[in-house]
Amino acid sequence: MNKAYQSLLEYSRDLYALRSAVGVLSWDQETMMPPKGGEGRARSMAALSRVMHQRFSDPRLLAALEACAADGTSLSEEERAVVRELRRDRDKTVKVPESLAAEIAETVSLSQRVWAEARPKNDTAAFNPWLEKVITLRRREAECLGYAETPYDALLENYEPGARTSYLRKLLHDLKAELVPLLGRLLDAQGKGKPALEGKLFPVADQRTFNRKILMAMGFDLDAGRLDESAHPFTEGSHPEDVRLTTRYSDHDLMSALFSTLHEGGHGIYEQGFQSRFYGTPMAEAVSLGVHESQSRLWENQVGRSRDFWSCYYPDLQKTFPAQLGSLDLNGFLRAINRVQPSLIRVEADEVTYNLHIVLRFELETALFGGELEAKDLESAWNEGMRRNLGVVPESPSVGYMQDVHWSCGLLGYFPTYTLGNLRAAQLFDSAQKAMPALKTDIRSGAFGALKDWLNVQVHQSGRRYDGDGLMEKVTGSKTEAAPFLAYLRAKYSDLYGITL
């Protein structure tokens, strides 16, 4: 192995070990940390942020990167990708002063705890000052990082390298133009009857058992991961052999925890799917959050909401909840879990309306960073946007602008990756079916190994060798596009309701 590259590799592995420590502390904060631990945890996160910033700024890292670049001909293509991506991470990190990086880390840790306590109480007076501080800090960060067109571009770069506000604005506008009339047709087709699962109770203990069974069937390795519970479901991959998933349960809502388990399981399989020889480098890290989201949405939607999946698992679910589901046939169940309904909560939205929730968040975030909206006016702007985009208005902040954890912990620029994930999931699943003609038959029999292996090879093992669109072009033959997603929706709902869309 090239001597300079070996030196860089050792340095990189130490950096990733620090990131893993931050990941475990973040997971613990949401699942196990005692209520009074917030202030101490915030100091720990700030201290680790300073250490990581110092490590990225260390002249030894720059020297190792430059030595590798000077002798790049002896490196493999994958090793050159490691050098390129570490240089990108290093250059981005040193643009932000260490003091600002530490202040952001401490602030978002404290803000997240305030959000968790304020949200159920609709305590906007407690939450809003923290939200304003988080937004102010992210604005300062954007100015340090620089941007192509608008400050929001700098935030997008954190989650979807290469994405631009102008591109996403057009993509979301065009997608909304297709989804709104589709929504109207589906609301007419399904009628106004009471949802089949409404008013039924599903004991949480039985849900936990069924969900773990599904998670293992997907191929998530529970010897290299966990499934726990948190206020907002998430995945924390501190190492490919230590991947933490969470979900949340309600005895009034069977599908919320099940779909979030499928969703986070997709994230977890990605985290467990990197090549072991690249652990501790960008080649064992996700391309982008838009690609990461494609994996969770593929398992949640293309697999988990399909007729093929439930042809296998619905009899087991009926046995688990015989009183609640015994008289409901498969068609009725499929219509219930795929019911289209404008609603207040993004994470519980159906596939047709989900992206309309993202449109709203994108509109608000770009207005915040474009100077057209202040944090103090966010609640009223949210309510008006919900009325305009979905025809519903929140009755309280907890189901309105305070519903998501993202803003409290500084994840501004993150939301558009959800729509990119939805589009890419349909595109990738379409390519998987072409590559594996027996895929739907496998799913009907509960056999997911071939799909998981295909995703491991085509997506996960590439690490950060390509950017999001580059990966999509390699695997599917085209960059990210909406057509396969819209075709998927039309085919599914045409089948459910016996209509042509």
N, C-alpha and C positions, 0 to 999 in steps of 0.2 A: 504493500500500500504506500502511496505517495506520503513522504514524511510530513510535509506541510499539511496535507489533508488529515493525517492521523492526529496532528496537534489540534486542528480545528475540530475534529470529531470529539476529542476529549473535552474541549471547552464547551461544545454544543451540548453534550450530555449533562454537564453540570448545570447549564442554563435550563434545560428541560426538567432536571430534578427540582430546581427551584419552582418552576411553573407547576410541577406536580404538587408541591407542598401548598402552594396557593390554592390549587384545585381542591385538595382535601379539606383545607380550612373553609373554603366557600361551601362545599357540600355539607360539612358539619354545621355551619352557621344556619343552614336551612332545615336541618333534620334533627340534630342532637344537642346543639348548644343550649345551655340553660338561658332563660329569659334575661338574666342580669349580665350575661357575658358579652353583650354588644360592644361596650366601650373598649374592653381589653382586646377583643377580636379586631376592632378597627385599627388599634395601634399595631397589632401584629401584621395586619395586611399592609399598612403603610410602611412598616419596617422592611418587609419582604419586597415591596415595590421599590424602595430605595436600593436594596441590595441588587435586585435584578437590573435596575437602571445603571448602577455602577458596573455591573458585569458586562452589559452591552456596550458601555462607554470605554471599557478597558482597552488601552492601546494594543494589548496582546491579541485581542480578537481581530481588530482591524489589520494588524500585521499578518495574522494567519490567513485572513481572507485575501489579502493582496498577494501573499505568497502562492496561494492556490490558484488565483486568477492568472498569475504570471506563468505558472506551469500547468495550465489547464488541459493541455493535449494529453497528459498522462492519466487524466481522470475519465471515468465513464460518464455517460450522459446523465445518469441518476446522481452521481457525485457532483457533477457540475450544477445540477438543480439544487442540491444541498447548499453549495457555495452561494449561488445566486439568491436563494430565498433567505439565507442567514444574513447576507449583505443587505437585503431589502429590510429585514426586521431590525437590523442594527442601525441603518440609516434613519429609519422612522423613529426609533427609540431616542436617539441622541438629539433629535430636533425638539423634543419636549424636555424642558428643564427637570432635573431630578426633584426639585421641591414641588413643582406642579404635579408630577406623576404621583408623588407620595400623598399630596393633598387630595387628588382625585381618588386614590385608593381608600384613604381614610374616610372621605366624605361619602362615597357610595356605599361603603360598609355600614356606616351609621344611618344613612338615608334608607337603606333597605330594611333595617330593623324598625325605623319609624313607620315606613309604609306598612309593614306586616301588622303593626299594632293599630295604625290609624285607619286602614282600609275597612275592617269590619265595623268600625264605629262611625264611618263617614266623617272622620275628623280632618277636614281640609285645612283647618287652622294649624294643625300640627304638621301636616304633610307639605303644604305649599312652600314654606320657606326653604325646606330641603330641596324640593324640586327646582326652585329658582336657583339655588346654589349649584346644583348638579348641571343645569343648563349653562350657567355662566362659566363653569369650569370647562365644559366641553367646547364652548365657543372659544375660550382661550387656547385650548388644545388644537382646535382646527386652525387657528391663526399660526400657531407654531409649526404645524405640519405642512401648511400650504395646500393649495388646491387648484384644480384645473379651471373650474367655472364658478362654483359657489362654495362657501364654507361647508355646506352639507356634503360635498364630494369627499372632503377629508375624512368625515365620519364613515361614509360608505366604504372607503378604502380599508377601514379596520375589519370589515366583515365580508365584503365582496370586492376583492382587488380588481381594479379596472372599471368598476361600475361608475356611471355618471348620472347626476340628477336628471339631466335632459333626456337621457335614454329611458330611465325608469318612468319619467312623467308620461312619455308617449306610450310605453308598453302598458302601463296601468290604465291610462285613458282609453286606449283601444280595447283592452280586455273588459273594462267596465261597460263599454258600448255594446259588447256582445252578451255580457252576463245579465244586464238589466232586462232586456226583452225575454231572454231564456227563463229568468226567474218568474216573470209574469205568466208565461205559458205553463210552467210547472205548478204554480199556485192554483191556476184554474184546473189543471188535470187532477191534482190530488184532493181537491175539495176542502171543506172546512170541518171535517169530522174530528173527534177527539183522538189525539195520538194514542196508538195501541199500548204503549208502555207507561203512559201517564197515570199517576195515582197508585202505582204498584210499589211495594217495598221489596228490596233485594238485600238480604243480610250481608254486611260487609265481609264477614269471615268467609262466606262462600265465594264472594267475588274474588278475594285474595287468592284462594286456592285455584280457581279457574284461570285467573290472569297469569299466575306463575306457570301453569301448564302451557298456556299459549306462548309465553315468553321462551320457555325451553324448546317448544316445537319449532319456533322461528330459528333457533340455533344460537341464541344468546347464552354464553357460557357463565353460569352462576358460580362456578369456581374461580372465575376471573372478574366477578362483578357482583352487584347487589341490587335489590329492588326495595326501596323504602318509600316513605310518604313525606310530602311537603305541601306548603300552601299553594305553590305553583309548580307543576311537574317540570323536571329538567333532567339533563344528563351531564355528568361531570366525569370526563375521561382523564384522570391524572396519569394513567399509564395503560397500555393495551391489556395488561393483566390485572388492572384495578379500575373498573369502570362502574360508576355509581349512577343508578337510575332512580327516579322518584315518580310517584303518581299520587293522586288524591281520590278518596272514596266518598261516596254519598249513598246512603241506602235508598234514596229517592231516584237515583240516576244510575242505572246499570251500565250504560254505555260510556259514560264519561271516563271512568277509570280504565275500562277495557281499551278504549281507543287511545287513551294517553299511554297505556302500557305498550300497545303496539307501536305507537309513535316513538316513545323513548327507547323501545327495543330496537327500532331501526337506527336511531342515533348510536345506541350501544354497540350494535353489530359493526357499524362503521369504525368505531373506536377500537374494537377488538380485531379489526381486519387488516391492520397495517403489517408490513413485512418486518419481522423481528430484527433483521440485520440493520434496519434503519432506526430502531428505537433511539430516541434522544436527538432526532434531527427533523427538519421540515418534511422529509420523505416519509415520516410516520406521523403526519398531521393532516387534517382535512384541507382540501383545496380552498374552500370558502364555506361560509354558513349557508349560502344558497345551495351548494352541493350537499352539505350536511343535511339540510332540510329536505332535499329530494329523497334521501334515504328514509327518513322518518315518515314522510307523507306517502311514499310508495308502499310501505308496510301497513300504514294505517288505512289508506284509502284504496289504492289499486288492489291490494290483497284483502285487507281487513273489512272492507265494506262490500266485498264482491259476493255474488251468488255462489261462485265456486268455493270460496272459503267457508261460507255458512252451510253449504251442502254437506260439508264434512263436520263442522263443529256445532251446528244448531241442535242436533239431537242430544249432544252432551250438555249444552246449555239448558235445554228443556229438562233434562234429568236433574240438573243442579237446582233449577227453580221451577219445579213442576206446577205449583199452584199459580204462579205468575204467567208462565209461558205454555203450559200444557195444551191449551185450546187455541193457541195462535200458530197458524201454519207458516211455512217458510216464506211464502210471498208476503204475507202480512208483516212478518218480522222484518224482511228486507225493506219494505216500504216505510216501516217505523224508523229504522236506523238510518235511512237515507232521506228522511223527510226534509223538505225544503221549507224554511221558515225564517224570515227576517227576525233577528234576535239581538239581544244586547251584548252577549258574551262571545268574544272572538274564539276562545278555545273550545267552545261548544257549538260553533257555527257549522252548518252543513257545507258541502263542497261548492255549492253554487254561490252562496253568499259570503263565504270566508274571505275571498279576495277583496270584497267591498269593504270589509273591516280594515284590511291593509291599506286600501286607497285612502281611507280617512286618516290613519296614522301617518302615512307618507305626506299627505297634504298639510297636516298640522306640524310635523317636524320640519318640513321645508319652509313653512311660514315662520316658524320660530327662528330658524337659522338664516332666513332671508330678511329678517327685520320687520316682517309684517304682523307678527303676533308676539305678545309678551306672555310669560308664564302665568301671570295673574289672570289672564283672560282665557286660559286653556279650557277650563270647565265649560264655559258658555260656547266656545268655538266647537268643542267636542259634541255637545248636545245638538247644536245646529247641524253639524256634519252628519251625525247619526240620522237626524230627521231627513236630510237631503239624500244621503246615500242609501239608507235602508228603511226609511219610513217609520222608525221607532225612536223614542226619546227616553233616556235613562231617568228613572225616578230618584236615583241617588248616585253620588260619586263612586261608591263601591262597585257599581255595575256600569259606571261610566268611565271617566278618564283615569280613575284610580285602579281599574280592574287588573291591569297588567303590571308585573314586577319590573319590566324593562326600564322604564324611565327612572324609577327610584334608584336603580343600580347603575345608571349611566349608559345604558345600551341604546343610545340614540344613533340612528342609521341602520339599526338591526332589522326593523320590521319588513322592509322590502325583500329581504332574503326569504321570507316565508312564501311570497308569491313566486319568486324565482324557483323555490323548492317545489311548489305545486306544479309549475309548468315542466320542470325538469323530470319530476317523478313520472308524469304521463309519458314523456318522451323516452325515458329510459325503459319503462315497462313495455312500451311498444317495441323497442329494440330487443328486449329480452324475449318477448314472444316470438319474434322473427328468428332469433338465434336458437330458441328451444321450443319447437312446435308442440311438445308435450307439456308445456308449462301449466296450462289451465287444468289438464288432467292431473298433474302432480298436486296442484293446490286443492283440487276436489278430494284428493286422498290424504291431505294433510302432510304432504312431503314437500318440504321447503329447501332441502339441501342444495338442489341444482340452482335455484334462484340465488340463494345466499352465496354459493361458490362463484356464480357469474358476477355478482356485484363485487365480491372480494377481488376478483381478477380485473374486472373492467374499471372499477371506480376506486375501491379502497386502497389497493396496493400501489396506485399511482402517486399517493401522497400529494405533495404540492408540485409535482413535475409540470403540470399544466395549470392555467387559470381555469375559471369555471366554464367559460364558453369554449376554451380550447379542449377541455375534457369532453364536453358535450359533442363537439365536432368529431373528436376521435372515436367516441363510442357509438354515436347515433348518426353521424354523417352530416349534422347541421348544428348551428349554434342554437342557443336557447330560443324557443318559439312557442307561441300560444296554441297553434293549430292542433297538435296532438291532445292537449288538455281539453280543448273545447269539443273535439271529436269524441273523446272518452266520456265526457259528461252527457253528450247527446245520445250516445249508444246506450249508456247505463239507464238513463231515464226513459228512453224510448222502450227499452225492455221492461222496466218496472210498470209503466202505465199503458203499454200497448199503443203508443202514439208515435208519430214520426216528427222528429225535431230537426 
